[in-house]
Amino acid sequence: MADLLLTPSYRRITVTLAADEREALRALAFQERRDTRQQAALLIRRELERRGLLAADNRPIEVQHAAD
């Protein structure tokens, strides 16, 4: 997941969020120690899997720990 935004097979999309949605995404990303864009991609992926639109991705999720 860490290389998600750098992989050539992926395409970029723009999602417009309300201020409260953006702040909630930032807060969750901070709690999970992820970049905000990676957190959004993960949330979208999990929801698509939950709805049966994508096969489950069983790869371990990389967590980027904050520097001390």
N, C-alpha and C positions, 0 to 999 in steps of 0.2 A: 504494500500500500504506500510505502514511503516514496516509491518511484512512480506512483500513479500519474502525476502531472508531467512527468518527463518522458514517458513512454510514447513512441511515435504512433502506436495503434490507437491511441485515445484522441478524442476530439474535444475541444473546449466549447462549453455552452455558458451563457450568462443567465443567472437567475436573479430576479429583482426581489429583494426582501424588505419588509417593513422594518423600521428601526428596532422594534421589540424582538422581531424574529432574528435579526442580525446579531443583536446583543445576546440572545439566548444561544445562538450557534457559537459565538465567541466564547461564552462562558463554558459551554459543554466541551469545546475544543481545548480550552485551558485545563479543565478538569481531567480530560483524557490525554493531555500532553500531546496534542496534534496540531498541525497547521489548520487554520479554519477551512481552507479549501479541501484538505484531505478529510476533515470531519464531515463536510457536506457530501463529498463523494461517497464516504462510507455509509452515511445515513440513507442516501438514495439507493445504494447497492443493497443494503439490508432490507429496505422496504420492497424493492423489486423482487428479491428472493422470497420474502414473506408472502407476497402475492402470487408466487409461482411463475413469475415472468422471466426469472433467471434461475439457473441451477445454483445451488448453494456453493459458495466459495469456501472451501475448507482449509485454505492456507492460513497459517498463523498471522495475526495482525501485528505489525511492527509498532512498537510504542517508542516515540522519541522522547527521552527523558530530558527535562530541563537541566541546564548546566548549573552546578552549585555556585 
